[in-house]
Amino acid sequence: MPQKGVIIFADDRPLLTVSRYRDRVAPWFSFQLPLHELLVDLTLKEPFFRLAERGGFPVPRTLLAQNHGDLIGLRDLRPPLCVKPNSRSPAYDGSFKKAYRIETQADARLLCERVLDAVGEVIVQEWIEGSNDSIYFCLCYLRPGASVAFTGRKGRSWPPQIGVTASCWAAPEVAEELEDLTIRFFRSIGLTNGFASMEFKRDQRDGVFRFVEPTVGRIDGQVEISALCGVNLCHVGYCDAAGQPHPPLELDPTHVWRDEFRDFISARLLGAGCFYPPSHRIHNAYWRWDDPGPALLESAKAAKETLRRVI
């Protein structure tokens, strides 16, 4: 290439690999990453929660168990509880769901023991009470000067409450509060450049937004909603890394992004229709008339998986 390429990461595995060998990659590609040790801490759940707690940021009480003896700490947590891995791995993904809601300490202990035997560590947190649409997110591209941010709200997740975004839209009514929390947290731990986002859940018991998990050094699956609404974070990050002028940005919050397959299934499971804010334009993640390939590929993958399960 006549000049450096730009890398924008979309998954933790290549992100951490390039970060580990960044000195060898840097002569050929531009990218914005924090120090490797900080990046590793922020891809693990327990170090993140400790950093947030230390800074006085709103997080649920959390227990990291690395052996059966650590599970005595469950008695200090108030049910219902959320059980999930400290980090994703083939050993975990092959046997367990992304996360679980557990109603009693006894049931949480049984599940944690199974996870410990398979993986070696497990995270347990107090569940943040709230409906599926009480989950919000703040997507940022951090810069030493003025950072660029977009705040959105999930309509539904798949699986409900604990999964990836199935539908979302802009949430300008809470943008000031969540952008301030997000940017203050990242700057408090020394992160000043590159992609960083935070997922929140509003606790219906007291109305407080609590941190759920961060994403650092890469984009999230729902990042296209920012571009649809006029704040194209990927373009901003590209221009910054390539040394080009930043594009003009103007928020238009009247768009919905949805993974049409998972959104439909989630709505059916919740016993509701696929409702969205009125007067919003809906954009599918897969099916679009000018580019039907992704929808056809996703349908073929789903059919193959269904057939495999039947067999």
C-alpha positions, 0 to 999 in steps of 0.5 A, spaced: 500 500 500 502 507 498 501 508 505 499 505 512 492 501 512 487 503 518 485 497 523 478 497 526 477 491 531 470 488 532 472 482 536 477 481 542 481 475 540 484 479 534 484 485 538 488 482 543 493 479 538 495 485 535 495 489 541 500 484 544 505 484 537 503 492 536 510 494 535 511 489 529 504 491 526 505 499 527 510 500 521 504 497 517 498 499 520 495 505 524 490 503 530 488 506 537 489 502 543 491 503 550 497 500 554 496 492 553 496 491 560 490 496 561 486 493 555 487 486 558 484 488 564 478 491 561 476 485 557 476 481 563 470 483 568 472 482 575 478 487 574 473 492 570 469 492 576 474 493 581 477 499 577 470 502 577 469 501 585 475 504 586 473 510 582 466 511 586 462 509 579 455 505 580 456 498 579 453 492 582 456 488 588 461 483 584 464 476 587 470 473 583 470 465 585 476 461 582 475 455 587 469 452 591 472 455 597 471 462 594 463 461 593 462 462 601 462 470 598 455 468 595 452 470 602 454 477 602 450 478 595 443 479 595 439 475 590 437 474 584 444 473 582 447 474 575 452 468 574 457 469 568 464 468 565 470 472 567 472 472 560 469 468 554 473 461 552 471 455 548 471 451 554 465 456 557 462 457 550 461 450 549 457 448 555 454 454 558 450 460 556 453 467 556 450 469 563 444 466 567 439 470 572 439 465 578 434 466 584 437 463 590 444 463 593 443 455 593 442 455 586 447 460 584 452 455 588 450 449 584 451 453 577 458 456 579 461 449 582 459 446 575 462 453 571 469 452 576 470 445 574 469 446 567 473 453 566 476 455 573 473 461 575 466 465 575 463 472 576 457 472 580 453 479 581 447 482 584 442 482 579 440 489 576 432 489 576 429 492 570 425 490 564 429 489 557 428 496 555 432 499 561 439 497 558 442 503 555 449 504 552 454 509 550 459 508 544 465 513 544 471 515 540 476 518 545 480 524 543 485 528 548 480 534 546 473 533 545 471 526 544 465 524 540 459 520 543 453 516 541 448 514 547 443 509 545 437 504 548 436 497 547 429 495 545 430 488 546 436 483 547 437 476 545 437 472 549 432 477 553 436 481 558 443 477 558 444 477 550 447 481 544 443 487 542 437 485 538 434 492 536 436 499 539 435 507 537 438 513 540 437 516 547 438 523 547 434 524 553 439 521 557 445 522 553 448 528 557 448 523 564 451 517 560 456 520 556 459 524 562 459 517 566 462 513 561 468 519 559 469 520 566 470 513 568 475 512 562 479 518 563 480 516 570 483 510 568 488 513 563 484 511 557 484 518 552 484 515 545 480 510 541 474 506 541 471 505 548 463 504 550 459 502 556 453 498 557 448 501 563 442 498 566 437 503 569 435 499 576 428 500 577 428 500 584 432 507 585 433 509 578 440 509 578 444 507 571 449 502 573 455 499 569 454 493 566 460 492 562 465 496 557 468 495 550 475 498 549 479 498 543 474 495 538 467 497 536 460 494 538 455 490 534 450 495 534 455 501 532 451 502 525 446 505 529 451 511 530 452 512 523 444 511 521 443 517 526 449 521 523 454 520 528 459 515 524 464 513 530 467 508 525 468 514 520 471 518 526 476 513 528 478 512 521 479 519 519 483 520 526 488 514 525 489 516 517 490 523 519 484 526 515 479 531 517 474 529 521 467 529 518 461 534 520 456 530 525 449 532 526 445 527 530 438 525 527 435 520 533 429 518 528 432 511 526 432 504 529 437 499 528 435 491 529 437 484 528 431 482 525 431 475 526 433 475 533 429 481 535 423 477 532 424 471 536 426 475 542 419 479 542 415 472 541 419 469 547 417 476 551 410 475 549 410 482 545 410 485 538 416 488 535 414 495 537 419 501 536 418 509 537 413 512 533 416 516 526 422 512 526 425 509 520 427 501 521 434 499 518 435 491 518 442 488 520 441 483 514 436 484 509 436 490 505 433 490 498 440 493 495 444 488 498 440 481 500 447 477 501 448 477 508 440 475 510 441 469 505 447 467 508 444 468 515 438 464 513 442 458 510 446 458 517 440 458 521 437 452 517 444 448 517 444 449 525 436 447 525 438 441 521 444 439 525 440 440 532 434 435 529 439 430 526 
